[in-house]
Amino acid sequence: PRRHPRRAQYLRPDARDAPRRLSEEDAFTKPFLIDAGEPALGLCHAIPTSPGFGVSNIVKLVGSRKRVEVIDVGTQQLYDGFTLKEWGEYFERASERDRTLNVISLEVTNTPLAKLVASPRIVRSIDWIDRVWPEAYRKRKSPAFPKVQLYCLMSVRNSYTDWHIDFGGSSVWYHVKRGKKLFWIAPPTDQNLSVYRAWLTSPVSTQGNTQFLGDSLAGVFRAEIIVGQTLFIPSGWLHAVFTPVDSIVFGGNFLHGHAIRMQLRVNVI
């Protein structure tokens, strides 16, 4: 993005009481960031461990003919004309890219890649999909089974995702496998949600060209996520994301019983 809110503070890694933050009511009220390898965190998530794991591996595991939604960063418009093979070829041709494209919505449940990825254990302990949906739906690949738990995000250098709240008021975990991400994050106060609603319904030209929403939000801070770190964002928190280098991220969305009020509120914005 062109600029960032003045005086925004950085979110620092903090491993204290990580399992409690997601397991106790009213505990998961602020984003938190943890490093890889911290003991007793209850993370226990599965991420491909090979140092050379890259986009070519993702293409093979998910399927080269799989169609993917691609965002043109310059216009923030969505296109679905790419196969995963075509996307992989674009991603690997760093010196030949004529525009900046971003993939942030490739969900890999029920693909071979899903066997290498799992959400953190502390997420699975409260995620309604893991706790409520019948496992038979997952095994039968039923359309009634929500596919939002395992996303693979592939972003090239200078990708930017504008301010948003995750769909349905869902919370999110976000693990960097390769590269780096820079987040701007703001709390879901009454004032911020009102400003966001007005911005969201304003002309696209206002969103994309003349107004950086972060300048109008209160309590904005930044979080730099590097390889091996995992970020957790609670329901309703506003955020924008910048990618300074080519990056691969695994993450997932989840609804849970500790954020029902905010989840319902987001759905009426």
C-alpha positions in Angstrom: 0.0 0.0 0.0 1.0 3.6 -0.5 1.3 4.4 3.1 0.2 3.2 6.6 -1.4 4.8 9.6 0.9 6.9 11.7 2.0 5.7 15.1 0.8 2.1 14.3 2.5 -0.3 16.7 3.9 -3.7 15.7 2.4 -6.9 17.1 5.2 -9.0 18.6 5.3 -12.8 18.9 3.8 -13.9 22.3 3.6 -17.5 23.2 2.1 -17.1 26.7 -1.1 -19.1 27.3 -1.8 -19.6 23.6 -4.0 -22.7 24.1 -6.1 -20.8 26.7 -6.7 -17.9 24.3 -8.7 -20.1 22.0 -10.2 -22.5 24.5 -11.7 -20.2 27.1 -14.7 -17.9 26.6 -13.8 -14.2 26.2 -10.1 -15.2 25.9 -9.7 -14.9 22.1 -10.5 -11.2 21.9 -7.2 -9.9 20.3 -4.9 -11.1 17.5 -1.8 -12.9 18.6 1.3 -14.1 16.9 3.5 -17.1 17.8 6.8 -18.5 16.6 7.4 -22.0 15.3 8.7 -24.5 17.7 7.4 -22.9 20.9 6.7 -25.7 23.5 3.3 -26.5 24.9 1.4 -24.2 22.6 -1.1 -26.8 21.5 -0.4 -25.9 17.9 0.3 -29.4 16.5 -0.6 -28.2 13.0 0.7 -30.0 10.0 2.6 -28.0 7.3 4.7 -29.4 4.5 8.2 -29.7 6.0 10.4 -30.0 2.9 12.5 -26.9 2.5 12.0 -27.0 -1.3 8.3 -27.2 -1.1 6.9 -24.7 -3.6 4.2 -23.9 -6.1 5.1 -26.8 -8.4 4.4 -29.2 -5.5 1.0 -27.5 -5.0 0.1 -27.9 -8.7 0.9 -31.6 -8.6 -0.9 -32.3 -5.4 -4.1 -30.3 -6.1 -4.2 -30.9 -9.8 -2.9 -28.9 -12.8 -6.4 -28.6 -14.3 -8.0 -27.2 -11.2 -9.4 -23.7 -11.9 -8.3 -21.0 -9.5 -9.7 -17.5 -8.7 -7.0 -14.9 -9.3 -7.0 -11.3 -8.1 -5.5 -8.6 -10.2 -3.9 -6.5 -7.5 -3.9 -3.3 -9.5 -7.7 -3.3 -9.9 -8.7 -5.6 -7.0 -10.8 -7.5 -9.6 -11.4 -11.2 -9.5 -10.8 -13.6 -12.4 -11.4 -17.3 -12.7 -9.7 -17.9 -16.1 -6.6 -19.6 -14.8 -5.9 -23.3 -14.3 -3.5 -24.1 -11.5 -0.9 -25.1 -14.1 -1.1 -21.7 -15.7 -0.9 -20.0 -12.3 2.2 -22.0 -11.4 3.9 -21.0 -14.7 3.1 -17.3 -14.0 4.3 -17.6 -10.4 7.7 -19.1 -11.4 8.3 -16.5 -14.1 9.3 -13.7 -11.7 11.2 -11.7 -14.3 8.4 -11.9 -17.0 5.4 -10.8 -15.0 3.5 -8.0 -16.7 1.1 -7.5 -13.8 0.7 -8.4 -10.2 -1.7 -11.3 -9.5 -2.7 -13.0 -6.2 -4.3 -16.3 -5.2 -5.9 -16.2 -1.8 -9.0 -18.5 -2.1 -7.6 -21.9 -3.1 -9.2 -24.3 -0.6 -7.6 -27.7 -0.7 -9.8 -30.0 1.4 -10.3 -33.4 -0.2 -7.1 -33.1 -2.2 -3.8 -34.9 -1.7 -2.3 -31.7 -0.3 -4.8 -31.8 2.5 -3.0 -34.9 3.8 0.0 -32.7 4.5 -1.8 -29.8 6.1 -3.9 -29.5 9.3 -5.2 -26.6 11.3 -3.7 -26.1 14.8 -5.0 -28.4 17.4 -6.3 -25.5 19.5 -8.4 -24.4 16.5 -9.8 -27.9 16.0 -10.9 -28.0 19.6 -13.4 -25.2 19.1 -14.0 -25.1 15.3 -17.7 -25.9 14.7 -16.9 -27.9 11.6 -14.7 -30.3 13.6 -17.1 -30.4 16.6 -20.5 -30.4 14.9 -20.5 -31.4 11.3 -20.8 -35.2 10.8 -17.5 -36.7 9.7 -19.4 -38.8 7.1 -20.1 -35.6 5.2 -16.3 -35.0 4.9 -15.6 -38.5 3.7 -18.5 -38.5 1.2 -17.3 -35.0 -0.1 -20.8 -33.8 0.5 -21.7 -30.3 -0.6 -23.2 -29.8 2.9 -19.6 -29.9 4.3 -18.1 -26.4 4.5 -14.7 -26.2 2.8 -13.1 -23.3 4.6 -10.6 -25.0 6.9 -7.5 -25.4 4.6 -6.5 -22.6 2.3 -3.3 -22.3 0.3 -2.4 -18.7 -0.5 0.2 -17.9 -3.2 1.1 -14.3 -3.5 3.8 -12.7 -5.7 5.9 -9.8 -4.6 3.9 -6.5 -4.1 0.5 -8.2 -3.8 -2.0 -6.3 -1.7 -5.3 -7.3 -0.3 -7.4 -4.3 0.7 -9.2 -3.9 4.0 -11.8 -6.5 4.8 -13.4 -8.7 7.5 -13.2 -12.4 7.0 -16.4 -13.9 5.6 -19.2 -14.7 8.0 -17.3 -13.1 10.9 -15.1 -16.1 10.9 -11.8 -16.2 12.8 -8.6 -17.2 11.0 -5.2 -18.8 11.5 -2.4 -17.9 9.1 0.9 -19.7 8.8 3.8 -18.5 6.5 5.6 -21.4 4.8 7.6 -19.2 2.4 8.2 -15.5 2.2 6.8 -12.8 4.4 3.5 -10.9 5.0 2.7 -7.5 6.5 -0.7 -7.0 8.1 -2.5 -3.8 9.1 -5.1 -4.8 11.7 -7.8 -2.8 13.5 -10.3 -3.7 16.2 -14.0 -4.1 15.5 -15.2 -1.1 17.6 -18.5 0.5 16.8 -16.7 3.4 15.3 -14.4 1.3 13.1 -17.3 -0.9 11.9 -19.3 2.2 11.0 -16.3 3.7 9.0 -15.8 0.3 7.3 -19.4 0.0 6.3 -19.3 3.5 4.8 -16.1 2.8 2.9 -17.4 -0.6 1.7 -20.4 1.0 0.1 -18.5 3.9 -1.4 -17.4 4.0 -5.1 -14.6 1.6 -6.0 -12.5 4.6 -7.1 -12.7 5.9 -3.5 -11.6 2.6 -2.1 -8.8 2.0 -4.5 -7.3 5.3 -5.3 -8.0 8.2 -3.0 -8.5 6.8 0.4 -6.5 4.3 2.5 -9.0 3.1 5.0 -6.4 2.6 7.7 -6.1 6.4 8.0 -9.7 6.5 9.2 -9.6 3.7 11.7 -8.7 3.8 15.3 -6.3 1.5 17.1 -4.5 0.2 14.0 -1.4 -1.8 14.4 0.9 -3.8 12.2 2.1 -7.5 12.2 5.0 -8.8 10.2 4.7 -12.5 9.7 7.8 -14.4 8.7 8.5 -18.1 7.8 7.4 -20.4 10.6 5.2 -17.9 12.4 1.4 -18.3 12.9 -1.0 -15.4 13.3 -4.5 -15.8 14.8 -7.1 -13.1 14.1 -10.4 -13.1 16.0 -13.9 -12.6 14.6 -14.7 -9.2 13.2 -11.2 -7.7 13.2 -10.4 -5.6 10.1 -7.2 -6.2 8.2 -5.3 -5.4 5.0 -2.3 -7.5 3.8 0.8 -6.6 1.8 3.3 -9.2 0.4 6.9 -7.8 0.1 8.3 -11.0 -1.4 6.9 -14.1 -3.2 5.1 -16.0 -0.5 3.2 -19.2 0.2 0.8 -19.3 3.2 -1.4 -22.0 4.7 -4.4 -21.0 6.7 -8.1 -21.5 7.5 -11.3 -19.9 8.7 -13.4 -21.1 11.6 -16.6 -20.3 13.5 -16.8 -21.0 17.2 -19.0 -20.6 20.2 -16.9 -17.8 21.9 -17.7 -15.3 19.2 -21.3 -15.8 18.3 -22.3 -12.1 18.9 -19.6 -10.8 16.6 -20.2 -13.4 14.0 -23.8 -12.4 13.8 -22.9 -8.7 13.8 -20.6 -9.1 10.9 -23.3 -10.8 8.8 -25.5 -7.7 9.0 -22.8 -5.1 8.1 
